[in-house]
């Protein structure tokens, strides 16, 4: 009974009825007002009270609904945060397990671990650089194989020499790691994608292919690049260092393709020994470039290459044919003791020439030098 008496709806009707009687009674005191008009006016006044109550009730319901929606939104955000935390925990567990399995004795387990890491990097962008670092670290591990003895590139369809079973298994794992690195890097024409760094210092690679990929900083110092290496169409956002590549025992460089690439910063090929053809046609070198002390055992093709910075060719040796007909000549060139094969008809810029030395050797010179 007390609850009923506290009901706002009850008091609304009571107030409406009282107002109806009060207004109607007050109007009936006026002789000019008829009874029907007084009743109608009193009814309007009473209905106004009911209408005000309805508006108040509707506003109250609206606020209750807004509070309910806010509570639901907070609950959903909490669930999303909890799901994110669970996903992070699962990803971290997968990551740790995959890294642990890289040391497994079975090659198929190591291949599976590499694919697990690559899948994690594809699904979670924040793992991309870390996974690439791990793949590069795996390839930096010492590795030897009979197929790397002697020639840097197998002529024709000559079958590679087979190694011990353990070497063959490890070779498959390493080639999987190389392929996954290329797949994880963004396309060269993806303007919004970041450039990821690769540290392959001292690595032994075969058929290494990063063509049409975007790379941040690339380190291939003292690396061995067998059979063929394809960097054509790459965009290098950071500096590139191949210093001393192909010089260490058991580390040579086979066919090297780097056509239509772009080096946006320093490109450092100093002291590199190219055992096979090296191609840089239509490549853009936007920063400082050095081939100082490098050796081109066969053809060196720089046709239509563009240089926007300085080019250092000091003590470089072109032992095969050299096509140095640049599309855009560098701002400054260093040619100190840059030797070429005098028997070859080299393609040179208009202001360059071949000077034959008394001992039969030849070097490149510029007309204004």
C-alpha positions as a printed Julia matrix, in Angstrom:
369×3 Matrix{Float64}:
   0.0     0.0     0.0
   2.82    2.42    0.86
   4.54    1.61   -2.41
   1.33    2.32   -4.3
   0.94    5.67   -2.56
   4.48    6.62   -3.59
   3.74    5.95   -7.26
   4.24    9.11   -9.4
   1.55    7.89  -11.81
  -1.07    7.92   -9.01
  -0.19   11.44   -7.94
  -0.18   12.57  -11.58
  -3.77   11.45  -11.98
  -4.74   12.97   -8.62
  -3.14   16.29   -9.57
  -4.79   16.14  -13.0
  -8.22   15.51  -11.45
  -7.75   18.3    -8.88
  -6.68   20.69  -11.61
  -9.7    19.66  -13.68
 -12.03   20.47  -10.79
 -10.22   23.67   -9.86
 -10.13   25.11  -13.36
 -13.65   23.97  -14.16
 -15.02   25.33  -10.87
 -13.21   28.63  -11.34
 -14.58   29.08  -14.85
 -18.14   28.24  -13.71
 -18.03   31.3   -11.46
 -18.09   33.34  -14.65
 -21.69   33.64  -15.91
 -20.46   34.08  -19.46
 -18.86   30.59  -19.48
 -21.02   27.59  -20.19
 -20.68   24.33  -18.28
 -19.34   22.44  -21.34
 -16.64   25.03  -21.99
 -15.58   25.0   -18.34
 -15.37   21.2   -18.41
 -13.4    21.23  -21.67
 -10.89   23.8   -20.38
 -10.47   21.92  -17.1
  -9.9    18.7   -19.06
  -7.17   20.37  -21.17
  -5.43   21.55  -18.0
  -5.6    18.07  -16.47
  -4.38   16.47  -19.71
  -1.4    18.83  -19.73
  -0.3    17.39  -16.4
  -0.57   13.85  -17.81
   1.38   14.94  -20.9
   4.14   16.42  -18.74
   4.35   13.17  -16.83
   4.59   11.25  -20.1
   7.45   13.49  -21.26
   9.26   13.04  -17.96
   8.75    9.29  -18.14
  10.06    9.16  -21.71
  13.15   11.21  -20.76
  13.8     8.89  -17.83
  13.59    5.85  -20.08
  15.96    7.49  -22.57
  18.56    8.14  -19.85
  18.2     4.58  -18.57
  18.73    3.28  -22.11
  21.81    5.49  -22.59
  23.26    4.22  -19.31
  22.54    0.66  -20.4
  24.26    1.24  -23.75
  27.28    2.79  -22.01
  27.54   -0.2   -19.71
  27.29   -2.51  -22.72
  29.97   -0.54  -24.58
  32.32   -0.75  -21.61
  31.63   -4.46  -21.35
  32.46   -4.95  -25.04
  35.68   -2.92  -24.71
  36.64   -5.06  -21.75
  35.96   -8.2   -23.76
  38.02   -6.86  -26.66
  40.93   -6.02  -24.37
  40.69   -9.45  -22.84
  40.64  -11.03  -26.33
  43.67   -8.93  -27.36
  45.54  -10.04  -24.26
  44.66  -13.67  -24.97
  45.77  -13.26  -28.58
  49.04  -11.65  -27.48
  49.62  -14.44  -25.0
  48.94  -17.12  -27.61
  51.13  -15.32  -30.16
  53.97  -15.01  -27.66
  53.68  -18.7   -26.84
  53.7   -19.64  -30.54
  56.68  -17.37  -31.12
  58.69  -18.83  -28.25
  57.85  -22.4   -29.29
  58.77  -21.78  -32.94
  62.12  -20.22  -31.99
  62.82  -23.19  -29.73
  62.06  -25.64  -32.56
  64.62  -23.96  -34.85
  67.24  -25.89  -32.92
  65.53  -29.27  -33.48
  67.54  -32.05  -35.1
  64.86  -32.91  -37.68
  64.92  -30.66  -40.76
  61.13  -30.91  -41.27
  60.59  -29.58  -37.76
  62.87  -26.62  -38.47
  60.99  -25.93  -41.72
  57.71  -26.04  -39.82
  59.1   -23.61  -37.24
  60.11  -21.19  -40.01
  56.61  -21.32  -41.5
  55.08  -20.8   -38.07
  57.18  -17.68  -37.57
  56.28  -16.4   -41.03
  52.57  -16.98  -40.36
  52.88  -15.08  -37.11
  54.57  -12.18  -38.91
  51.82  -12.05  -41.53
  49.1   -11.98  -38.89
  50.73   -9.56  -36.46
  52.6    -6.66  -38.03
  54.54   -5.92  -34.86
  56.31   -9.3   -35.23
  57.42   -8.66  -38.84
  60.85   -7.12  -38.15
  61.56   -9.55  -35.31
  60.77  -12.58  -37.47
  62.93  -11.22  -40.31
  65.77  -10.76  -37.83
  65.42  -14.39  -36.75
  65.36  -15.67  -40.34
  68.48  -13.64  -41.11
  70.13  -14.91  -37.95
  69.45  -18.48  -39.02
  71.05  -17.82  -42.42
  74.1   -16.27  -40.77
  74.9   -19.6   -39.13
  78.05  -21.23  -40.57
  77.19  -23.56  -43.45
  79.33  -25.5   -45.89
  78.37  -27.66  -48.85
  80.39  -29.35  -51.62
  78.33  -27.5   -54.25
  79.98  -24.26  -53.13
  83.5   -25.46  -53.84
  85.02  -24.13  -57.04
  82.53  -22.38  -59.31
  80.23  -19.67  -58.08
  77.72  -20.45  -60.84
  77.14  -23.83  -62.41
  77.45  -23.7   -66.23
  74.55  -24.95  -68.31
  72.41  -27.61  -66.7
  75.19  -29.13  -64.69
  73.79  -30.87  -61.62
  75.09  -29.6   -58.29
  77.28  -31.86  -56.25
  75.44  -33.56  -53.44
  76.63  -33.37  -49.88
  76.08  -35.46  -46.81
  72.43  -36.11  -45.8
  72.71  -33.57  -43.0
  74.01  -30.95  -45.46
  71.2   -31.63  -47.92
  68.59  -31.34  -45.18
  70.07  -28.09  -43.86
  70.2   -26.73  -47.42
  66.43  -27.23  -47.76
  65.82  -25.41  -44.49
  68.03  -22.49  -45.52
  66.36  -22.14  -48.91
  62.99  -22.07  -47.15
  64.26  -19.26  -44.91
  65.45  -17.31  -47.98
  62.08  -17.69  -49.7
  60.15  -16.61  -46.61
  62.27  -13.46  -46.29
  61.27  -12.45  -49.81
  57.6   -13.18  -49.12
  57.53  -11.16  -45.9
  58.99   -8.03  -47.48
  56.46   -5.55  -48.94
  56.22   -4.94  -52.68
  58.47   -2.23  -54.08
  55.47   -0.24  -55.39
  53.66   -0.22  -52.01
  54.16    3.42  -51.11
  52.67    3.11  -47.61
  54.64    0.04  -46.52
  57.68    0.5   -44.28
  61.13   -0.78  -45.17
  62.34   -3.69  -43.06
  66.03   -4.18  -42.31
  67.98   -7.3   -43.26
  71.29   -8.24  -41.65
  72.87  -11.09  -43.63
  76.48  -10.34  -42.78
  78.65  -13.34  -43.62
  75.7   -15.46  -44.76
  76.03  -18.14  -47.44
  73.08  -17.81  -49.84
  72.08  -19.48  -53.08
  69.49  -18.25  -55.56
  68.75  -15.33  -53.27
  65.8   -13.44  -54.74
  64.44  -10.13  -53.41
  63.26   -8.82  -56.78
  60.51   -6.18  -56.74
  60.66   -5.84  -52.95
  61.06   -2.88  -50.64
  63.92   -3.12  -48.14
  65.13   -0.81  -45.41
  68.78   -1.33  -44.55
  70.58   -4.27  -46.2
  73.81   -5.76  -44.87
  75.55   -8.41  -46.98
  79.12   -7.8   -45.83
  81.48  -10.71  -46.51
  78.59  -12.85  -47.75
  78.66  -15.64  -50.29
  76.04  -15.37  -53.06
  76.09  -18.52  -55.14
  74.48  -19.43  -58.47
  72.46  -16.21  -58.96
  71.27  -13.27  -56.91
  68.34  -11.17  -58.03
  67.83   -7.69  -56.57
  66.23   -6.26  -59.71
  63.4    -3.81  -59.17
  64.17   -3.43  -55.46
  63.75   -0.17  -53.6
  66.3     0.25  -50.81
  65.16    2.92  -48.37
  68.21    2.6   -46.13
  71.93    2.18  -46.77
  73.19   -0.97  -48.49
  76.53   -2.54  -47.6
  78.11   -5.45  -49.5
  81.64   -4.63  -48.36
  84.0    -7.56  -48.94
  81.29   -9.88  -50.27
  82.69  -12.78  -52.26
  86.19  -12.44  -50.82
  86.36  -14.94  -47.98
  87.3   -18.58  -48.51
  84.25  -20.54  -49.59
  82.21  -17.41  -50.24
  81.92  -16.3   -53.85
  79.4   -14.32  -55.87
  77.67  -15.84  -58.88
  75.46  -14.09  -61.43
  74.42  -10.79  -59.81
  71.35   -8.97  -61.16
  70.38   -5.57  -59.84
  68.59   -3.98  -62.79
  66.04   -1.15  -62.43
  66.62   -0.95  -58.68
  66.79    2.21  -56.61
  69.24    2.95  -53.81
  67.85    5.95  -51.93
  70.85    6.18  -49.61
  74.44    4.98  -49.63
  75.29    1.97  -51.82
  78.57    0.49  -50.66
  80.08   -2.25  -52.87
  83.69   -1.63  -51.9
  85.99   -4.64  -52.03
  83.37   -6.92  -53.62
  84.54   -9.71  -55.92
  81.99  -10.53  -58.63
  82.92  -13.94  -60.07
  80.22  -13.82  -62.75
  78.34  -11.11  -64.66
  77.13   -8.15  -62.62
  74.23   -6.11  -64.01
  73.07   -2.68  -62.83
  71.16   -1.49  -65.93
  68.68    1.37  -65.37
  69.46    1.37  -61.66
  69.26    4.65  -59.74
  71.95    5.44  -57.15
  70.55    8.41  -55.25
  73.26    8.51  -52.58
  77.01    8.09  -52.34
  78.15    5.0   -54.25
  81.4     3.07  -53.98
  82.89    0.19  -55.96
  86.35    0.92  -54.62
  88.71   -2.1   -54.78
  85.96   -4.23  -56.34
  86.71   -6.89  -58.96
  84.43   -7.65  -61.91
  85.75  -10.99  -63.19
  83.32  -11.0   -66.13
  80.92   -8.5   -67.64
  79.95   -5.38  -65.69
  76.81   -3.75  -67.1
  75.85   -0.25  -65.93
  73.94    0.74  -69.08
  71.58    3.69  -68.46
  72.3     3.73  -64.73
  71.76    7.06  -62.94
  74.02    8.52  -60.28
  72.9    11.48  -58.19
  75.87   11.45  -55.81
  79.58   10.69  -55.94
  80.93    7.48  -57.51
  84.13    5.91  -56.21
  85.87    3.49  -58.62
  89.37    3.71  -57.17
  91.4     0.54  -57.76
  88.36   -1.24  -59.2
  89.18   -3.93  -61.79
  87.05   -4.62  -64.86
  88.47   -7.92  -66.13
  85.65   -8.53  -68.63
  83.51   -6.24  -70.78
  82.42   -3.03  -69.12
  79.33   -1.05  -70.17
  79.6     2.22  -68.27
  77.38    4.28  -70.57
  75.44    5.96  -67.77
  72.15    7.7   -68.4
  73.06   10.27  -65.75
  76.7    10.74  -64.87
  77.68   11.12  -61.21
  78.48   14.53  -59.81
  82.05   13.44  -59.09
  84.03   10.33  -60.02
  87.2     8.85  -58.53
  89.14    6.77  -61.08
  92.52    6.28  -59.42
  94.12    3.09  -60.86
  90.79    1.83  -62.22
  91.95   -0.99  -64.49
  90.2    -2.52  -67.52
  90.94   -5.22  -70.05
  92.69   -3.44  -72.97
  91.49   -6.08  -75.44
  87.83   -5.21  -74.87
  85.84   -2.53  -76.63
  84.24   -1.0   -73.55
  81.2     1.31  -73.57
  82.29    4.49  -71.78
  80.96    8.01  -71.15
  82.04   10.6   -73.72
  84.68   12.17  -71.47
  86.23    8.86  -70.4
  88.98    6.99  -72.17
  91.2     3.92  -71.82
  94.89    4.6   -71.25
  97.27    1.74  -72.04
 100.2     1.48  -69.63
 103.78    0.43  -70.53
 103.35   -2.96  -68.83
 100.36   -3.81  -71.07
  97.7    -3.06  -68.53
  95.06   -0.36  -69.1
  93.2     2.05  -66.88
  90.28    4.41  -67.13
  90.87    8.15  -67.24
  88.79   11.25  -67.71
  89.71   13.95  -70.22
  89.77   16.71  -67.62
  91.87   14.65  -65.15
